[in-house]
Amino acid sequence: MALGHTGRVSSSLRPPAPRPCESCPYRRDVPAGIWASEEYAKLRRYDADTPDQPTGLFQCHQADADSAVRRVCAGWAGCHASEELLALRLAVLDGSMDATTYLAVVEYTSPVPLFPSGSDAAAHGEAGIDAPDETARRVINKIIQTRNDLVQCGVCAPPPAAPVVTPGQQRFKHCPLAGREIPLVERDQDNESLIEETPP
């Protein structure tokens, strides 16, 4: 398909948002530790030379992967030299992206500061995985409320009525955002935490 060809191929993938979302791992002001390590590892792979890059487009984390409102990640488009992205080239060639969306990605400029590379963004994000701060937890909770394919682990964003755990008893629950088992916070009968902070 020629790039100038428009109108025949319709893209179900929307162009980047006007500004990267507050949970975008490419934003310099995003709290660390919001995403699982596997998500941060993806960022580095797009820094590679074009032939060595992933073939899949990097979509915004605010929508489910198969959502009708899915879009190209604005941070991804703004951080990387878009015309050098293998995934973007292949999406046009296989018809999964139309020329209008392609041009919107290539011409995208972020109005907020982004990390200069996927590696820098990943290093920042990974630094907080084991102990996300309160700001990160608030953002995680927003993501959980937005995404239909994620479940709340009870640690990233504790539910209002957490189960009572006897002191000394350790229970774990899988957190899809952290991508691992996380200890539940011990609570007494009044749902008060028995420890000062969430265990690592």
Kinemage of the C-alpha trace (Angstrom):
@kinemage 1
@onewidth
@group {chain A} dominant
@subgroup {mainchain}
@vectorlist {calphas} color= white
{ca met a 1} P 0.000 0.000 0.000
{ca ala a 2} L 1.389 3.382 -0.938
{ca leu a 3} L 1.574 5.960 1.813
{ca gly a 4} L -0.407 8.497 -0.113
{ca his a 5} L -3.250 6.022 -0.493
{ca thr a 6} L -6.121 7.091 1.764
{ca gly a 7} L -9.744 6.165 2.039
{ca arg a 8} L -9.543 2.448 1.252
{ca val a 9} L -7.832 1.170 4.353
{ca ser a 10} L -9.523 2.103 7.585
{ca ser a 11} L -7.536 1.862 10.767
{ca ser a 12} L -9.141 0.515 13.913
{ca leu a 13} L -6.157 1.960 15.761
{ca arg a 14} L -6.529 5.638 16.531
{ca pro a 15} L -3.709 8.200 16.352
{ca pro a 16} L -1.894 9.332 19.509
{ca ala a 17} L -3.764 11.444 22.052
{ca pro a 18} L -2.920 15.169 22.040
{ca arg a 19} L -0.793 14.599 25.173
{ca pro a 20} L 0.566 11.410 26.736
{ca cys a 21} L -1.685 10.181 29.546
{ca glu a 22} L -0.616 10.655 33.168
{ca ser a 23} L 0.377 6.975 33.442
{ca cys a 24} L 2.486 6.959 30.265
{ca pro a 25} L 5.845 5.335 31.043
{ca tyr a 26} L 7.592 7.729 28.635
{ca arg a 27} L 6.629 10.875 30.598
{ca arg a 28} L 9.372 12.373 32.748
{ca asp a 29} L 6.850 13.272 35.458
{ca val a 30} L 5.195 9.834 35.714
{ca pro a 31} L 5.620 8.106 39.081
{ca ala a 32} L 7.951 5.102 39.052
{ca gly a 33} L 6.666 1.567 39.542
{ca ile a 34} L 3.270 1.788 37.867
{ca trp a 35} L 3.752 -1.042 35.369
{ca ala a 36} L 5.118 -4.582 35.556
{ca ser a 37} L 8.763 -5.147 34.660
{ca glu a 38} L 7.714 -6.836 31.388
{ca glu a 39} L 6.002 -3.620 30.294
{ca tyr a 40} L 9.106 -1.550 31.020
{ca ala a 41} L 11.301 -4.072 29.169
{ca lys a 42} L 9.241 -3.444 26.021
{ca leu a 43} L 10.305 0.206 25.984
{ca arg a 44} L 13.996 -0.631 25.562
{ca arg a 45} L 13.409 -2.850 22.540
{ca tyr a 46} L 12.146 0.083 20.458
{ca asp a 47} L 15.528 1.816 20.941
{ca ala a 48} L 17.214 -0.868 18.818
{ca asp a 49} L 18.156 -0.454 15.169
{ca thr a 50} L 15.067 -0.756 12.966
{ca pro a 51} L 15.566 -4.410 11.878
{ca asp a 52} L 16.008 -5.489 15.513
{ca gln a 53} L 12.876 -3.788 16.886
{ca pro a 54} L 9.591 -5.474 17.853
{ca thr a 55} L 7.042 -5.803 15.071
{ca gly a 56} L 4.052 -4.893 17.253
{ca leu a 57} L 2.785 -1.365 17.729
{ca phe a 58} L 3.019 0.126 21.219
{ca gln a 59} L -0.515 1.024 22.224
{ca cys a 60} L -1.689 3.341 24.973
{ca his a 61} L -2.102 1.487 28.265
{ca gln a 62} L -5.376 3.321 28.994
{ca ala a 63} L -7.425 0.986 26.789
{ca asp a 64} L -7.664 -2.777 26.550
{ca ala a 65} L -5.606 -4.226 23.679
{ca asp a 66} L -8.713 -5.185 21.677
{ca ser a 67} L -10.767 -2.103 22.566
{ca ala a 68} L -12.570 -0.100 19.908
{ca val a 69} L -10.924 3.034 21.358
{ca arg a 70} L -7.356 1.735 21.325
{ca arg a 71} L -4.728 4.133 20.069
{ca val a 72} L -1.012 4.471 19.463
{ca cys a 73} L 0.814 5.495 22.640
{ca ala a 74} L 1.550 9.225 22.480
{ca gly a 75} L 4.707 8.813 24.565
{ca trp a 76} L 5.990 6.093 22.238
{ca ala a 77} L 5.312 8.292 19.202
{ca gly a 78} L 6.978 11.301 20.831
{ca cys a 79} L 10.031 9.536 22.232
{ca his a 80} L 11.171 7.461 19.295
{ca ala a 81} L 12.029 8.590 15.784
{ca ser a 82} L 8.708 7.334 14.445
{ca glu a 83} L 9.789 7.006 10.824
{ca glu a 84} L 12.435 4.523 12.051
{ca leu a 85} L 9.957 2.309 13.953
{ca leu a 86} L 9.657 -1.113 12.323
{ca ala a 87} L 6.215 -1.712 13.857
{ca leu a 88} L 4.881 1.479 12.320
{ca arg a 89} L 6.194 0.608 8.864
{ca leu a 90} L 4.745 -2.904 9.040
{ca ala a 91} L 1.362 -1.642 10.248
{ca val a 92} L 1.025 0.477 7.109
{ca leu a 93} L 2.195 -2.335 4.856
{ca asp a 94} L -0.187 -4.930 6.309
{ca gly a 95} L -3.137 -2.516 6.319
{ca ser a 96} L -3.672 -2.404 10.079
{ca met a 97} L -2.944 1.338 10.038
{ca asp a 98} L -4.112 3.869 7.505
{ca ala a 99} L -1.957 6.660 6.088
{ca thr a 100} L -3.711 9.350 8.130
{ca thr a 101} L -2.899 7.592 11.399
{ca tyr a 102} L 0.653 6.907 10.213
{ca leu a 103} L 1.228 10.589 9.459
{ca ala a 104} L -0.252 11.596 12.820
{ca val a 105} L 2.254 9.306 14.554
{ca val a 106} L 5.250 10.451 12.504
{ca glu a 107} L 4.414 14.142 12.956
{ca tyr a 108} L 3.540 13.844 16.661
{ca thr a 109} L 5.268 16.173 19.136
{ca ser a 110} L 4.559 15.829 22.838
{ca pro a 111} L 3.542 18.961 24.749
{ca val a 112} L 5.007 17.446 27.951
{ca pro a 113} L 8.626 16.391 28.561
{ca leu a 114} L 9.421 12.768 27.690
{ca phe a 115} L 12.432 10.602 28.428
{ca pro a 116} L 14.932 10.740 25.547
{ca ser a 117} L 14.852 6.955 25.075
{ca gly a 118} L 12.910 3.853 25.975
{ca ser a 119} L 15.870 2.712 28.084
{ca asp a 120} L 15.767 5.876 30.191
{ca ala a 121} L 11.995 5.558 30.634
{ca ala a 122} L 12.320 1.887 31.596
{ca ala a 123} L 15.089 2.560 34.136
{ca his a 124} L 12.947 5.220 35.799
{ca gly a 125} L 9.866 3.001 35.948
{ca glu a 126} L 11.669 -0.095 37.173
{ca ala a 127} L 13.207 1.851 40.057
{ca gly a 128} L 9.835 1.946 41.820
{ca ile a 129} L 8.389 -1.493 41.087
{ca asp a 130} L 9.147 -2.981 44.502
{ca ala a 131} L 7.816 0.001 46.446
{ca pro a 132} L 5.487 2.296 44.480
{ca asp a 133} L 4.889 5.545 46.365
{ca glu a 134} L 1.459 6.986 47.177
{ca thr a 135} L 1.299 8.950 43.909
{ca ala a 136} L 2.071 5.775 41.948
{ca arg a 137} L -0.616 3.878 43.860
{ca arg a 138} L -3.204 6.541 42.975
{ca val a 139} L -2.292 6.266 39.283
{ca ile a 140} L -2.391 2.452 39.479
{ca asn a 141} L -5.873 2.652 40.987
{ca lys a 142} L -7.039 4.882 38.102
{ca ile a 143} L -5.663 2.391 35.579
{ca ile a 144} L -7.440 -0.500 37.300
{ca gln a 145} L -10.726 1.432 37.146
{ca thr a 146} L -10.223 2.192 33.438
{ca arg a 147} L -9.067 -1.191 32.163
{ca asn a 148} L -11.491 -4.117 31.957
{ca asp a 149} L -8.724 -6.695 31.606
{ca leu a 150} L -7.002 -5.941 34.928
{ca val a 151} L -8.042 -6.930 38.422
{ca gln a 152} L -7.236 -5.118 41.620
{ca cys a 153} L -4.668 -6.970 43.710
{ca gly a 154} L -5.531 -5.406 47.069
{ca val a 155} L -2.012 -4.067 47.498
{ca cys a 156} L -1.568 -1.566 44.669
{ca ala a 157} L -4.935 -0.080 45.547
{ca pro a 158} L -6.372 -1.666 48.706
{ca pro a 159} L -10.113 -2.360 48.593
{ca pro a 160} L -12.276 -0.608 51.190
{ca ala a 161} L -12.932 -3.803 53.136
{ca ala a 162} L -9.715 -5.798 53.043
{ca pro a 163} L -9.781 -9.286 54.555
{ca val a 164} L -8.620 -9.681 58.124
{ca val a 165} L -5.207 -11.322 58.288
{ca thr a 166} L -3.961 -12.659 61.584
{ca pro a 167} L -0.652 -11.060 62.653
{ca gly a 168} L 2.234 -13.286 61.596
{ca gln a 169} L 0.170 -14.930 58.841
{ca gln a 170} L 1.491 -13.996 55.392
{ca arg a 171} L -0.835 -14.128 52.382
{ca phe a 172} L -0.031 -13.263 48.794
{ca lys a 173} L -2.068 -12.234 45.787
{ca his a 174} L -1.011 -11.878 42.158
{ca cys a 175} L -0.804 -8.249 41.019
{ca pro a 176} L -1.215 -7.909 37.223
{ca leu a 177} L 0.434 -4.490 37.186
{ca ala a 178} L 3.508 -5.602 39.122
{ca gly a 179} L 3.486 -8.948 37.324
{ca arg a 180} L 4.254 -10.926 40.475
{ca glu a 181} L 2.915 -12.167 43.806
{ca ile a 182} L 2.705 -9.396 46.396
{ca pro a 183} L 2.168 -9.777 50.155
{ca leu a 184} L -1.187 -8.543 51.378
{ca val a 185} L -1.091 -5.886 54.078
{ca glu a 186} L -1.964 -7.298 57.493
{ca arg a 187} L -5.095 -5.651 58.936
{ca asp a 188} L -6.914 -5.869 62.226
{ca gln a 189} L -10.673 -6.284 62.756
{ca asp a 190} L -11.231 -2.539 62.128
{ca asn a 191} L -9.474 -2.769 58.744
{ca glu a 192} L -6.500 -0.805 60.107
{ca ser a 193} L -3.077 -1.716 58.801
{ca leu a 194} L -0.941 -3.509 61.384
{ca ile a 195} L 2.254 -2.297 59.720
{ca glu a 196} L 3.457 1.145 58.779
{ca glu a 197} L 3.920 0.485 55.079
{ca thr a 198} L 3.230 -2.164 52.468
{ca pro a 199} L 5.855 -4.928 52.607
{ca pro a 200} L 8.180 -5.129 49.576
